[in-house]
Amino acid sequence: MKYDEPTFEKSSFTCPHCGVKAEMYWTQARARWGVTIGPPHADFFPRETIAVAQCRDCDNLSVWIDKKMVYPTRHGIEPHDDMPEDAKALFLEAQDVLGASPRSSCALLRLSLELLVERLGGTGNNLYERIESLKLPPDLAEVFKACRLIGNQAAHPGVIQFDSSQGAELANTLSGFINLIVAFLISPQIQASRILSALKKS
């Protein structure tokens, strides 16, 4: 099922707890001493200030302050098992901040990409040249290009609105691309080395 970004007051989206696209029941938070909303005095905070959404599938709650989900903290995807440790550290940091700052997540993923390109033997004065030096098949070259361009946009002001749902979606996509690069270009080398090592021992 396609991921549906959690959005303030949306009637259904992908639950951050159970991962199921489900109907959400929205309610306001009660104020202990009451709050003033314009002229009247109310027992509840305005929904735009504090709101709670309950998943109709798993019954768990998400908490929203100023129209942004603050609980649960959003976490991204797991790194590929064969991702090199230095690139993995940046990848995991990118996943940790994905919910709070997709822009920061994309910038960190670009740094992770740089380490992978270095691991693959890329040479040149900048990331573009180092990627070109790898002489990649067209499909993989497009993946590298997308990673580089999205990362560049994150590091510099541009047309991408990283504070919208588009930013989180791009960070998720970029994370998937990084894992794809590891799966196609790094994991085979590691797996082959393991097999050869096992053969030598037998």
C-alpha positions in Angstrom: 0.0 0.0 0.0 1.3 3.5 -0.9 2.6 5.6 2.0 0.2 8.4 2.9 2.0 11.2 4.7 0.6 12.0 8.2 -1.0 15.5 7.8 -2.8 17.7 10.3 -6.6 17.1 10.4 -6.4 14.7 7.5 -9.2 12.1 7.9 -6.9 9.2 7.1 -3.1 8.6 6.6 -0.4 6.0 7.2 -0.3 5.5 10.9 3.2 6.2 12.4 2.7 3.4 14.9 1.3 0.4 12.9 2.2 1.5 9.4 -1.4 0.9 8.1 -3.3 3.5 6.2 -6.3 4.0 8.5 -9.0 6.5 9.5 -7.9 8.9 12.2 -10.2 10.2 14.9 -9.2 13.8 15.9 -9.8 15.4 19.2 -8.7 18.5 21.1 -6.7 18.6 24.3 -8.5 19.8 27.5 -7.0 22.8 29.3 -6.6 22.4 33.0 -7.4 26.0 33.8 -9.3 26.9 30.6 -8.1 29.1 27.8 -9.2 32.3 26.2 -10.0 32.0 22.5 -10.9 35.5 21.4 -13.8 36.8 23.6 -15.0 33.4 24.9 -13.4 31.2 27.6 -13.0 27.6 26.6 -12.2 24.3 28.3 -10.2 23.0 25.3 -7.1 24.3 23.5 -7.7 25.3 19.9 -7.1 22.2 17.7 -4.5 24.2 15.7 -2.5 24.6 19.0 -2.8 21.1 20.4 -4.6 18.1 18.9 -4.5 14.3 19.2 -5.2 11.8 16.4 -6.2 8.2 17.3 -5.6 5.5 14.7 -8.8 3.5 14.1 -6.7 0.4 13.3 -4.3 0.1 16.3 -5.8 2.7 18.6 -2.4 4.4 19.2 -2.2 8.2 19.5 -0.2 10.8 17.6 0.2 14.3 19.2 0.2 17.5 17.2 1.4 20.9 18.3 1.0 23.9 16.0 -0.2 21.6 13.3 3.0 19.4 13.4 3.3 15.9 14.6 5.6 15.8 17.7 4.8 12.3 18.8 5.8 9.7 17.8 9.0 10.9 16.4 9.3 9.9 12.8 12.1 7.5 11.9 13.2 6.5 8.4 14.3 3.2 7.0 17.1 0.8 8.1 20.4 0.8 6.2 21.4 -2.1 4.0 23.3 -4.7 5.9 26.5 -4.3 3.8 26.6 -0.5 3.9 30.2 0.6 5.0 30.3 1.8 8.6 31.3 5.4 7.9 28.5 5.8 5.3 26.1 3.9 7.7 26.7 6.4 10.5 25.6 9.3 8.4 22.7 7.3 7.0 21.4 6.5 10.5 21.8 10.1 11.6 19.8 11.1 8.5 17.0 8.7 9.5 17.0 10.1 13.1 16.3 13.7 11.9 14.1 12.8 8.9 10.8 13.7 10.8 12.1 16.9 12.3 14.1 18.2 9.3 13.9 16.5 5.9 16.4 19.1 4.6 19.0 18.0 7.1 18.3 14.4 6.4 18.9 14.9 2.6 22.1 16.8 3.3 23.4 14.0 5.5 22.4 11.4 2.9 24.4 13.3 0.3 27.5 13.0 2.5 26.8 9.3 2.8 26.7 9.1 -1.0 30.1 10.8 -1.2 31.6 8.2 1.1 30.1 5.4 -1.1 31.5 7.0 -4.3 34.9 7.2 -2.6 34.6 3.5 -1.6 33.8 2.7 -5.2 36.9 4.4 -6.4 35.5 7.6 -7.9 38.0 10.3 -8.8 37.7 14.0 -9.6 37.5 17.5 -8.1 33.8 17.3 -7.1 31.0 14.8 -6.6 29.8 15.2 -10.2 33.2 14.3 -11.6 33.7 11.4 -9.2 30.4 9.9 -10.1 31.1 10.3 -13.9 34.5 8.5 -13.4 32.7 5.4 -12.2 31.3 4.8 -15.8 28.0 3.5 -14.4 25.2 1.8 -16.4 22.5 4.4 -17.4 19.9 3.3 -14.9 22.3 3.4 -11.9 23.8 6.7 -13.2 20.3 8.2 -12.9 20.1 7.0 -9.3 23.4 8.7 -8.5 22.4 11.8 -10.3 19.1 12.1 -8.3 20.9 11.6 -5.0 23.4 14.3 -5.9 20.9 16.8 -7.1 18.5 16.3 -4.1 21.4 16.6 -1.7 22.6 19.8 -3.4 19.1 21.3 -3.1 19.1 20.5 0.6 22.4 22.3 1.1 21.4 25.4 -0.9 18.2 27.4 -1.2 16.2 26.1 -4.2 12.8 25.1 -5.5 12.2 22.2 -3.2 10.0 23.0 -0.2 11.7 20.7 2.4 9.3 21.8 5.1 6.3 20.3 3.3 5.3 16.7 2.8 7.4 16.8 -0.4 10.6 17.1 1.7 9.9 14.0 3.8 8.9 12.0 0.7 12.2 13.0 -1.0 14.2 12.1 2.1 12.6 8.7 2.1 13.2 8.2 -1.6 16.8 9.3 -1.3 17.3 6.8 1.6 16.0 4.1 -0.6 18.3 5.1 -3.4 21.4 5.0 -1.1 20.4 1.4 -0.1 19.9 0.5 -3.7 23.5 1.7 -4.5 24.8 -0.5 -1.7 22.8 -3.5 -2.9 23.9 -3.2 -6.5 27.5 -2.0 -6.3 28.9 -2.8 -2.8 27.1 -5.8 -1.5 28.1 -8.1 -4.5 31.8 -7.4 -3.7 31.3 -8.2 0.0 29.3 -11.4 -0.7 31.9 -12.6 -3.2 34.7 -12.0 -0.7 32.8 -14.0 1.9 32.2 -16.9 -0.4 35.9 -17.0 -1.5 37.0 -16.8 2.1 34.7 -19.7 3.0 36.1 -21.7 0.0 39.7 -21.2 1.2 38.8 -22.5 4.6 37.2 -25.6 3.3 
